[in-house]
Structures are given as C-alpha cells and as structure tokens.
Amino acid sequence: MTLRIIATGGTFDKHYNELNGTLGFAESHLPAAIARARLTVPVALETLPLLDSLDMQDADRARVLAACQAAPEKAIVIVHGTDTMKETAAVLGPAALDKAIVFTGAMIPYAIDNSDAFFNLGFACGVAQVLAPGVYVAMNGHIFAWDNVQKNRSAGVFQPM
C-alpha cells in the first residue's frame, strides 16, 4: 500500500521569520518530517499551494478534492490548517470517495519546539492505513468523523460536536 500525503499549508508548514517576528510560508516541512519519521510504507507527497487555512477559498477546496479524486492511493493524509479544516473536510465528505482520507495539522509549527505537528502527522499516517473509506480528522491522538468535529479554540483541541 502506498500512502499519499497532500500538503496544503496551515500552521504545520509555517516558518518563523527571525527578522520581523512573523510566521509565513517557504518550502513545506513535510519532506524533512517524512524522512525523520522513517516511514517504511511508500509515500507519494503532493504539495498544493501552501495557504493559511483562513485564506482558503472555494477554489482551493475544490483543488484539494480534485487531488484526492485523482490519487490512485486508497489512504490519504491531508496536512491542513486547523481553523478551516472542518470546512474543507465538508467538501470531501459528501463526495464519498472510496478512500480513507485523514485531515491533520498542528497548533504549533513543525519547526518550533514542542510542536504537535510531528505526532499528528505520524498518527494520521498510521490511522489512514487502517480506517474504512471515509473522511476523518485526526488530531492529538483522537479520530473524528468529518461531520462530527469542532475546534475548541479556548482549549486548543479538537472535540466532537
């Protein structure tokens, strides 16, 4: 089984600019994270335009859906910003693709100490290989159905609705 990982941006892939103290995008951290994880399952990495999920529009969500439809793999992990992960999952869920599609992301960028990014990526890669076809969100050790999840901003976690 080959695993497809689709990068869309979000906090996971943000870089810290030391000169002006801002977070932004450069190259995806996923090639380094995949190498560091020492995955033994073959991985096909696809990088879409890296965006803050608050900047995602309908056309961006359609691009994510098209990437999943075109993917030959039956297990897909989508690294996505947490603020609108649910909205993008709501585009993929009704499409009823015959694939396990798992959204994940991070509250703290991959490159910053104590980030949850690496764990979330590994967790999502593992569960994507064993879940039944459907669309899920996997964050911080929990798996949620795409239509029964919400981000609790005050607690900084995902939870069922």
N, C-alpha and C positions, 0 to 999 in steps of 0.2 A: 504494500500500500504506500502510495506517495501522499504526502501532506502538502497542501497549498497554504501558504501564508500570504495574506494580502495586507500591505501597509497603506493606511490612509492618513496617517499623521497622528494628531492628538498629543496629549501630554507625553505619552510614551516616547515619542520621537523628537521632542523639543530639546534644543541645545541652549545652554546658558551663555550669554554674551557678557564676558567679564568687563568689557569696556563701558557698556551702558546699562548693565544690570537687567537686561531683558531676556525673555525666552523667545526663541524663534526656531525656524526650520533650516536645516542644511541637508546633509545626507541622512538617510534612515540609519538608526542604530541596529536594525534587525540583522544585517549580515554578521555583525560582531556578536549579537546576542545568540544567534543560531549557532555560530562557531563555539561560543563559550558554553552553550548548553550541551554540546557534544551529542546532538540527536543522532541516532543511528537509523531512523526512518528517513528515506529520501524526502527532501523538501524542495518544492518549487516556490520561490519567492517572487511575488509580483508587487511592484511599487506603483501605486496610483499617485496623483498629485497629493503631497503632504499638506494637510489643512488642519487648522484648529477646528474642532467639530462645530463650534458656534458659527463658523464661516461656511459650513456645508449648505449647499442649495439642492433643490430637487434634481438638477442635472448631475451633481456629484453622487447623490444616492443612486440615480439610475446607472451611473458608471460602475458603482460597486455591484449592483445587481447584475449588470452585463458581464462583469468579470467572473462572478460566481456561475452564471449560466454557461459561459464559455469554458470554464475549468473542467478538465476531464476527471479531476480528483473527486472522490466522494467524501473527503474530510478537508474542511477549510477553516482556517483561523483568520479572522479579520481584526487587525490591530487598529483601533478606532478611538477617537476622543470620547471621554466619558459623559460630557454634557449632552450630547445628542445621539449617543449610541442607540438608545431606545427607538428614536425616530428612524434611523437607518435600518434597524432590525425590523421595524414595522413595514418597511418596503419589501424586505426579503421574505418575511414570514408568509404572507399570503401567496407568494409565488410558488410555494410548495415544491421546491426543487428536491430531487431525490438525493440529498446530500446532508451531512451533518455540518452545519455552519455555526461556528462559535465566535462570538464577538468577545474581545478582551481589550484592556487598556491599562492605564496607570493613573494614579492620583499624583505621583511624583515622577518626573522624567527619569528614564533609564540611566542617564549619566550622572545622576545626583545620588549621593549616599542615602542609604535606607529606602531606596525606591522599591515599590511593589511591582514594578514592571517585569523584572526577570521571573519572579514567581508566577505572576499572572500568565505570562507567555508560556512557561513550561506546563502549567496546569491546563491551559486551554489546548495546547498541542496534545496532551495526553487524553483529555476527555473527548476531543474531536474524533479520535480514532475509535471510540467505543460507543458513542451516543447513536441513537436511532436517527434517521434522517429528520431534520427539523432545524429551527433557528434558535440559538441559545445565547445567553450572556454568561460568561464565566469570569468572576471577579473574586479575588481574595478567598479562594477555596470553596466558593458556592457556585452552583449552576442554576440558572433561572431560565424558564421559557421566555421567549421574546415578548409575549403578551402578558407576562406577569412579573414585571421587574420595574423598579424605580430607583433613581439615585437619591439617597438621603444626603443632601448637601451639608447639613449641620453635623452629621456623624461621619461624613466622608466614606460612606459604604453604599453598596447596592443591597436592596432588600425586595422581598415580594411586595406586590401592591396590596 
